[in-house]
Amino acid sequence: MATDSTAPAEAPKKKRRVHPVDQVPPAGKLVALGTQHVVAFYAGAVLVPLLIARAIDLDSEALTMLITADLFTCGIASLLQAVGIWKIGVRLPLLQGITFATLAPVIQIANNNGGGRVGLQTVYGAVIAAGVFTFLIAPFFAKLIRFLPPVVTGTLITIIGICLIPVGAGDAVSDPATHMTDSANWRWVLYVLGTILLIVLMQRFFRGFMATIAVLMGLVIGTFVAWLFGDASFSSVGEASWLGFTPPFAFGWPRWDIVAIVSLIVVLMVVAVESTGSVFATGEIVGKRIKKDDVAATVRADGLATVIGGSFNSFPYTAFSENVGLVRLTGVKSRWVVACAGVIMIILGLLPKLAKVVESIPAPVLGGAALIMFATVAIVGIQTLTSVDFTDHRNLIISATSLAVALYVQFSQSSSPTTVIEKSGQQVDVPALPGVDQAMPNLILQIPFSTGITMGAITAILLNLLFFHVGAKGPAVAGGGAITLDEVNTMTKEQFRETFGGVAQNVDWVLDRAWDQKPFEDVHDLRSAFQDAMLTGSDAEQLELIKAFPDLGAEDEAGELVAIDHKGLTHLEETEHENVVNLASAYRDHFGFPLVICARETERYDRVLRNGWARMDNAERSEKSFALIEIAKIANYRFDDLVADANPITSARFSRQPELS
């Protein structure tokens, strides 16, 4: 059978675009970028077992076991979160580490049950049970995402960054392990500022791969300089074994204590909120919208990683904010980089000698890099908060109060006295535990006050519930305070037209299209509805909207200005007013619709005149676009006036644009 040679060839399949999160860098870059994550993460990863070991009187051999087990399970947890299996893992570049929120309850549980190795058996029983509970509760926790609007997540991300900055600053102030004399204190500053300067210069003058490993190079060069000055030592590397593995349940089979289990369940629910904040921050950075399923997958991975941690002699896990900041700083969005870091950590957990190399980085060098990374986390939170409508005073109270409470708890902790632990044969000062949490009468009440991040998260969530969900009718948005947002959401189309007609010059199609976007979650959502409606109308509808506006300078029979937005023009002299009227007439004759200018954004009469005559040279289609932009500005100011008149707190707190004079 003959074929038709003229038949069109089959069109080639369009290549599917791979999101940067799923892209796999070349092997060399993958290892270098993964190593950078490990180096940035290492100090925070080993600090928790160091503090726990000292507080529960563990021997040095047990401490080594905790550190290697920690690294090994951190790697597994990171692979779960970054690579994912089934519905476990969010598949974003999130490196997992032991959460600091577990410090106080783990130490108290261990000491209340015999201390030392014996006490850890009860700890691991509670860790495993709490991990199972977290895994099972994940889909239900994800449904609570509606209680985590941008004002909560943005505030939480900002708090995470700000509360972690003192951790980096603590390393940046000094490195007691080096036993520097007072005369050598200047070198601490050299290491900190030098590391920061190296990172900044590499970000400024290098492109591509070299810019992405700026943090790693800063740490390597900073450590080398410290070694030249005699402030970095690799002696502990030679003392460590090449191979070492801590088997599961190395301290004995877990014991089950109901009080301990409940305590850690409470902690992990708070940690789940903290992890959610890190996921939203990472989603913001890499350009992926976070959905309920993503939150559930994150919490499942945290739960499973915690079960594995309890089985392999470690503790509960969460996303490390240091590495969220590193993703933002380097711009490397691939989750496979974090997966590579996870593999490296597993290897470090099996090779104590290699782990000691990373551990030998001087604290001031690491602190300099940490300061930048923690600050970038705070900036991500501030960026999230820019989408929040702070003209609604409730959002202002939620964010400000949560930040204040978080910093109160954090600074109270950081002002606590220090204690001394042994690290690599050296005496090292580390923050002691007493703080605000220790003033609480029992363990359950101590948990929320264990860290500023924890307390800030709880405060933001509770205040959001109080202001927006518990008996709330929404903010007053119209009617001099008589009409609330919830009442707007129940309005008929006719009621909506009557209430908000002035915002859109009483043009029905704009009002109806805005009404169709109900329900409105907040005032910002309501404001956006009018803007979207105006800018999405057909050409005929938009021309109708433009023609609904009066001519610039038009007056009624009593000599009052018809345009309510142009009150400043009432102060013009007779000649000046005639010039405005002549401009408006010439404009209408030329284009067939009125000249619309948002006079509130123009400071002087002559600028209004110059602006109008300049627009006479535009093409008609371009001029329609200019007119619509001005109308959108006018509608925005009218909406501000409407809400401010209805909400006296908003009116008192936020100044308005100056009128035209």
ZAMARGU-4260 file (C-alpha; in steps of 0.2 Angstrom, whole numbers, plus 5000, padded with zeros to 4 digits):
<rodrens>
0) 5000/5000/5000 | 5007/5017/4995 | 5010/5030/5007 | 5007/5049/5005 | 5024/5057/5004
5) 5016/5074/5005 | 5008/5070/5022 | 5015/5082/5036 | 5029/5075/5047 | 5024/5071/5065
10) 5027/5086/5075 | 5041/5084/5087 | 5036/5082/5105 | 5038/5098/5115 | 5052/5096/5128
15) 5045/5098/5145 | 5053/5112/5155 | 5062/5106/5171 | 5059/5116/5186 | 5076/5122/5194
20) 5071/5112/5210 | 5072/5096/5200 | 5087/5100/5189 | 5103/5090/5193 | 5120/5099/5192
25) 5135/5091/5184 | 5144/5079/5196 | 5158/5090/5201 | 5147/5105/5205 | 5135/5093/5214
30) 5148/5088/5226 | 5155/5105/5229 | 5138/5113/5232 | 5133/5098/5243 | 5149/5100/5253
35) 5145/5119/5255 | 5128/5114/5263 | 5137/5102/5275 | 5150/5114/5281 | 5137/5128/5284
40) 5126/5115/5293 | 5139/5105/5303 | 5141/5116/5319 | 5123/5118/5322 | 5121/5099/5319
45) 5133/5094/5332 | 5129/5107/5345 | 5113/5099/5351 | 5121/5082/5356 | 5136/5092/5364
50) 5124/5101/5375 | 5113/5086/5379 | 5129/5075/5383 | 5135/5088/5395 | 5118/5091/5404
55) 5114/5072/5407 | 5133/5068/5412 | 5137/5056/5397 | 5154/5049/5395 | 5166/5055/5381
60) 5163/5038/5371 | 5144/5040/5372 | 5146/5058/5366 | 5156/5052/5350 | 5142/5040/5347
65) 5129/5053/5348 | 5139/5064/5336 | 5142/5051/5323 | 5124/5044/5325 | 5117/5062/5323
70) 5127/5065/5306 | 5121/5048/5299 | 5103/5051/5303 | 5104/5069/5297 | 5109/5062/5280
75) 5095/5050/5280 | 5082/5063/5285 | 5088/5075/5272 | 5086/5062/5258 | 5069/5059/5264
80) 5064/5077/5263 | 5074/5082/5247 | 5071/5066/5237 | 5055/5059/5245 | 5047/5043/5243
85) 5028/5040/5241 | 5019/5055/5250 | 5034/5057/5262 | 5046/5072/5259 | 5042/5089/5251
90) 5055/5087/5238 | 5063/5104/5240 | 5081/5109/5245 | 5078/5107/5264 | 5092/5100/5274
95) 5087/5092/5290 | 5095/5093/5307 | 5090/5090/5326 | 5079/5104/5332 | 5084/5115/5346
100) 5067/5114/5353 | 5070/5097/5360 | 5084/5102/5371 | 5075/5106/5387 | 5062/5092/5387
105) 5076/5079/5382 | 5087/5084/5396 | 5074/5084/5408 | 5067/5067/5403 | 5084/5059/5403
110) 5088/5066/5420 | 5071/5061/5428 | 5074/5043/5422 | 5092/5040/5429 | 5103/5051/5418
115) 5117/5046/5407 | 5115/5031/5396 | 5101/5024/5406 | 5091/5040/5404 | 5093/5040/5385
120) 5083/5024/5384 | 5067/5033/5390 | 5071/5048/5379 | 5072/5037/5363 | 5056/5028/5368
125) 5048/5045/5368 | 5056/5051/5352 | 5050/5035/5343 | 5032/5037/5349 | 5031/5055/5345
130) 5038/5052/5328 | 5025/5039/5324 | 5012/5052/5331 | 5018/5066/5320 | 5019/5054/5304
135) 5000/5049/5307 | 4994/5067/5311 | 5002/5074/5295 | 4987/5075/5284 | 4976/5083/5298
140) 4990/5095/5302 | 4990/5100/5283 | 4972/5105/5284 | 4977/5119/5297 | 4986/5128/5283
145) 4972/5141/5282 | 4977/5146/5299 | 4994/5150/5292 | 4992/5166/5281 | 5006/5176/5275
150) 5006/5187/5291 | 5009/5171/5301 | 5022/5163/5290 | 5031/5179/5286 | 5032/5184/5304
155) 5038/5166/5308 | 5051/5166/5295 | 5057/5183/5300 | 5058/5177/5318 | 5068/5162/5313
160) 5081/5173/5305 | 5082/5186/5318 | 5083/5173/5332 | 5097/5163/5324 | 5108/5179/5321
165) 5114/5179/5339 | 5119/5161/5336 | 5131/5166/5322 | 5136/5181/5332 | 5140/5170/5347
170) 5153/5161/5336 | 5159/5177/5328 | 5163/5185/5345 | 5176/5173/5350 | 5182/5155/5348
175) 5187/5149/5366 | 5194/5133/5359 | 5209/5142/5352 | 5213/5149/5369 | 5217/5166/5362
180) 5225/5179/5373 | 5217/5196/5375 | 5231/5203/5364 | 5225/5192/5350 | 5207/5196/5350
185) 5209/5207/5335 | 5211/5191/5325 | 5193/5186/5329 | 5187/5201/5321 | 5198/5198/5306
190) 5191/5180/5304 | 5173/5186/5305 | 5174/5202/5294 | 5187/5193/5282 | 5175/5178/5279
195) 5160/5190/5276 | 5171/5201/5264 | 5176/5186/5254 | 5159/5180/5252 | 5153/5197/5247
200) 5167/5200/5234 | 5164/5183/5227 | 5146/5186/5225 | 5150/5203/5217 | 5164/5199/5205
205) 5162/5180/5201 | 5148/5173/5190 | 5141/5155/5188 | 5148/5141/5198 | 5161/5151/5208
210) 5148/5163/5214 | 5137/5149/5220 | 5151/5141/5231 | 5156/5158/5239 | 5151/5153/5256
215) 5162/5137/5255 | 5177/5146/5248 | 5175/5159/5262 | 5175/5145/5275 | 5190/5136/5267
220) 5201/5152/5265 | 5196/5159/5282 | 5201/5142/5290 | 5217/5142/5280 | 5221/5160/5286
225) 5217/5155/5304 | 5229/5140/5302 | 5243/5151/5297 | 5240/5162/5313 | 5240/5146/5323
230) 5221/5148/5328 | 5215/5132/5319 | 5221/5115/5323 | 5218/5098/5314 | 5226/5088/5328
235) 5210/5079/5332 | 5209/5073/5314 | 5224/5061/5317 | 5216/5055/5334 | 5200/5049/5326
240) 5197/5032/5318 | 5194/5030/5300 | 5178/5020/5301 | 5165/5020/5315 | 5147/5016/5315
245) 5134/5018/5329 | 5122/5003/5328 | 5103/5005/5332 | 5098/5005/5350 | 5117/5007/5356
250) 5111/5012/5373 | 5099/4998/5376 | 5081/4995/5371 | 5069/5010/5372 | 5058/5013/5387
255) 5040/5020/5386 | 5035/5033/5398 | 5018/5042/5395 | 5023/5058/5402 | 5039/5059/5392
260) 5029/5054/5376 | 5016/5067/5378 | 5030/5080/5381 | 5039/5076/5365 | 5022/5076/5355
265) 5019/5094/5361 | 5037/5098/5355 | 5035/5090/5338 | 5018/5099/5335 | 5027/5116/5338
270) 5042/5109/5327 | 5029/5105/5313 | 5024/5124/5313 | 5042/5129/5312 | 5045/5117/5298
275) 5030/5124/5289 | 5038/5141/5290 | 5054/5134/5283 | 5045/5126/5269 | 5035/5142/5264
280) 5052/5152/5265 | 5060/5139/5253 | 5045/5139/5242 | 5046/5158/5241 | 5065/5157/5236
285) 5063/5143/5223 | 5047/5149/5216 | 5036/5135/5220 | 5018/5137/5228 | 5016/5127/5244
290) 5000/5117/5245 | 4992/5107/5258 | 4999/5091/5251 | 5017/5099/5252 | 5014/5103/5271
295) 5008/5085/5274 | 5023/5078/5265 | 5035/5089/5275 | 5027/5084/5292 | 5027/5065/5287
300) 5046/5066/5283 | 5049/5075/5299 | 5039/5061/5308 | 5048/5046/5299 | 5065/5055/5302
305) 5062/5056/5320 | 5057/5038/5321 | 5073/5034/5313 | 5083/5046/5324 | 5076/5038/5340
310) 5081/5021/5333 | 5098/5026/5328 | 5102/5035/5344 | 5098/5053/5339 | 5084/5065/5341
315) 5069/5074/5332 | 5072/5083/5316 | 5067/5098/5307 | 5073/5109/5292 | 5088/5119/5296
320) 5086/5138/5293 | 5105/5140/5290 | 5103/5130/5274 | 5087/5139/5269 | 5097/5155/5270
325) 5111/5147/5259 | 5099/5143/5246 | 5093/5161/5245 | 5111/5167/5246 | 5118/5156/5232
330) 5103/5155/5221 | 5105/5136/5219 | 5088/5129/5219 | 5091/5111/5215 | 5085/5098/5228
335) 5098/5086/5222 | 5112/5097/5230 | 5104/5094/5247 | 5102/5076/5243 | 5121/5075/5239
340) 5124/5084/5256 | 5113/5070/5264 | 5124/5057/5256 | 5140/5066/5262 | 5133/5067/5280
345) 5130/5049/5280 | 5148/5046/5275 | 5154/5058/5288 | 5144/5048/5301 | 5153/5032/5295
350) 5170/5041/5294 | 5174/5050/5311 | 5191/5056/5304 | 5182/5066/5290 | 5170/5073/5302
355) 5184/5080/5312 | 5191/5090/5297 | 5174/5099/5296 | 5174/5101/5315 | 5191/5110/5315
360) 5184/5125/5306 | 5186/5140/5319 | 5170/5147/5326 | 5173/5165/5321 | 5175/5159/5303
365) 5159/5149/5304 | 5151/5163/5313 | 5155/5176/5299 | 5146/5165/5286 | 5132/5161/5298
370) 5128/5179/5300 | 5125/5182/5282 | 5115/5166/5280 | 5104/5169/5295 | 5101/5187/5290
375) 5095/5181/5272 | 5082/5170/5281 | 5075/5186/5290 | 5075/5195/5273 | 5064/5181/5266
380) 5052/5184/5280 | 5051/5202/5277 | 5048/5199/5258 | 5034/5188/5263 | 5027/5202/5274
385) 5026/5214/5260 | 5011/5205/5253 | 5002/5208/5270 | 4989/5222/5271 | 4996/5231/5286
390) 4982/5245/5285 | 4972/5231/5294 | 4978/5235/5311 | 4975/5216/5316 | 4989/5211/5305
395) 5001/5224/5313 | 4997/5218/5330 | 4999/5200/5326 | 5016/5203/5318 | 5023/5215/5330
400) 5017/5206/5346 | 5024/5189/5340 | 5041/5197/5336 | 5042/5206/5353 | 5038/5190/5362
405) 5050/5179/5352 | 5064/5192/5355 | 5060/5193/5374 | 5062/5174/5375 | 5077/5173/5364
410) 5087/5187/5372 | 5082/5180/5390 | 5090/5163/5384 | 5105/5171/5377 | 5108/5182/5392
415) 5109/5166/5403 | 5126/5161/5411 | 5137/5150/5401 | 5143/5132/5406 | 5159/5123/5401
420) 5160/5107/5391 | 5174/5097/5384 | 5176/5097/5365 | 5191/5088/5357 | 5200/5089/5373
425) 5197/5107/5375 | 5186/5117/5388 | 5173/5126/5378 | 5160/5139/5384 | 5142/5136/5378
430) 5126/5144/5383 | 5118/5136/5398 | 5100/5131/5398 | 5092/5142/5412 | 5081/5156/5405
435) 5063/5160/5404 | 5058/5142/5402 | 5066/5138/5418 | 5054/5150/5427 | 5039/5140/5422
440) 5033/5128/5435 | 5033/5112/5425 | 5039/5103/5409 | 5023/5106/5399 | 5024/5125/5402
445) 5043/5125/5399 | 5041/5118/5381 | 5034/5134/5373 | 5047/5145/5381 | 5061/5134/5376
450) 5066/5145/5361 | 5061/5162/5354 | 5056/5153/5338 | 5044/5142/5347 | 5036/5155/5357
455) 5035/5167/5342 | 5026/5153/5331 | 5014/5150/5345 | 5010/5168/5348 | 5007/5172/5329
460) 4996/5157/5327 | 4985/5161/5343 | 4984/5179/5338 | 4979/5175/5321 | 4965/5164/5328
465) 4960/5177/5340 | 4958/5191/5327 | 4952/5182/5312 | 4944/5166/5317 | 4937/5167/5335
470) 4920/5176/5334 | 4927/5187/5321 | 4916/5198/5309 | 4931/5205/5300 | 4938/5223/5300
475) 4926/5238/5298 | 4928/5242/5280 | 4914/5254/5276 | 4899/5263/5282 | 4908/5273/5295
480) 4912/5257/5305 | 4895/5249/5303 | 4900/5236/5289 | 4913/5223/5292 | 4922/5212/5280
485) 4912/5196/5285 | 4896/5206/5281 | 4903/5211/5264 | 4905/5193/5260 | 4886/5190/5263
490) 4880/5205/5253 | 4869/5204/5238 | 4875/5211/5222 | 4864/5226/5224 | 4870/5229/5242
495) 4888/5228/5236 | 4885/5241/5222 | 4877/5253/5234 | 4891/5251/5247 | 4906/5252/5235
500) 4899/5261/5220 | 4910/5276/5224 | 4926/5266/5222 | 4923/5262/5204 | 4913/5278/5199
505) 4897/5268/5200 | 4901/5258/5185 | 4891/5242/5187 | 4902/5230/5177 | 4917/5234/5188
510) 4907/5232/5204 | 4899/5216/5198 | 4915/5208/5193 | 4923/5212/5210 | 4907/5205/5219
515) 4910/5189/5209 | 4927/5187/5218 | 4919/5184/5235 | 4923/5178/5248 | 4937/5190/5253
520) 4949/5183/5265 | 4956/5200/5270 | 4955/5219/5266 | 4969/5217/5254 | 4959/5204/5245
525) 4944/5215/5243 | 4955/5230/5237 | 4963/5218/5224 | 4946/5213/5218 | 4942/5231/5211
530) 4959/5232/5203 | 4958/5215/5194 | 4940/5219/5189 | 4945/5236/5181 | 4960/5229/5172
535) 4952/5214/5165 | 4937/5222/5156 | 4934/5222/5137 | 4939/5237/5127 | 4921/5243/5126
540) 4919/5240/5145 | 4935/5250/5149 | 4930/5264/5138 | 4913/5265/5147 | 4923/5266/5163
545) 4934/5280/5157 | 4919/5290/5150 | 4910/5288/5167 | 4923/5301/5175 | 4920/5319/5174
550) 4931/5331/5165 | 4946/5338/5174 | 4940/5354/5183 | 4922/5352/5179 | 4910/5361/5191
555) 4891/5359/5196 | 4878/5373/5195 | 4884/5379/5213 | 4902/5380/5207 | 4908/5365/5217
560) 4920/5353/5209 | 4912/5337/5202 | 4927/5326/5203 | 4929/5322/5222 | 4947/5317/5219
565) 4952/5335/5213 | 4948/5345/5229 | 4966/5353/5228 | 4960/5361/5212 | 4948/5372/5221
570) 4962/5383/5227 | 4966/5388/5209 | 4965/5406/5203 | 4952/5410/5190 | 4965/5410/5176
575) 4973/5394/5182 | 4956/5385/5183 | 4952/5391/5165 | 4968/5383/5159 | 4963/5367/5167
580) 4946/5368/5158 | 4954/5372/5142 | 4965/5357/5143 | 4951/5345/5147 | 4940/5352/5133
585) 4955/5350/5120 | 4958/5332/5127 | 4940/5327/5125 | 4939/5334/5107 | 4955/5325/5103
590) 4952/5308/5110 | 4933/5307/5113 | 4934/5303/5132 | 4938/5314/5147 | 4956/5317/5154
595) 4958/5307/5170 | 4973/5311/5181 | 4976/5305/5199 | 4978/5323/5206 | 4983/5316/5223
600) 5000/5310/5216 | 5004/5327/5208 | 5011/5340/5219 | 5007/5356/5209 | 4995/5363/5197
605) 5008/5366/5184 | 5012/5348/5184 | 4994/5343/5181 | 4994/5355/5166 | 5011/5349/5159
610) 5006/5331/5161 | 4989/5333/5152 | 4996/5342/5137 | 5010/5330/5136 | 4998/5316/5134
615) 4989/5324/5119 | 5003/5317/5108 | 4999/5299/5113 | 4991/5287/5102 | 4972/5284/5106
620) 4976/5266/5112 | 4991/5271/5123 | 4981/5285/5130 | 4967/5273/5135 | 4980/5263/5145
625) 4986/5278/5153 | 4969/5283/5158 | 4966/5266/5166 | 4982/5267/5176 | 4976/5283/5183
630) 4959/5276/5187 | 4966/5262/5196 | 4976/5274/5207 | 4961/5284/5210 | 4951/5269/5215
635) 4965/5264/5227 | 4965/5280/5236 | 4946/5280/5237 | 4946/5263/5244 | 4959/5269/5257
640) 4947/5283/5262 | 4933/5271/5264 | 4942/5259/5275 | 4951/5273/5285 | 4934/5281/5288
645) 4927/5265/5294 | 4942/5260/5305 | 4948/5273/5316 | 4963/5263/5321 | 4969/5262/5303
650) 4965/5281/5301 | 4975/5286/5316 | 4990/5275/5312 | 4993/5278/5294 | 4995/5294/5285
655) 4987/5298/5269 | 4995/5306/5253 | 4995/5325/5253 | 4982/5333/5243 | 4986/5343/5228
660) 4991/5361/5232
</rodrens>
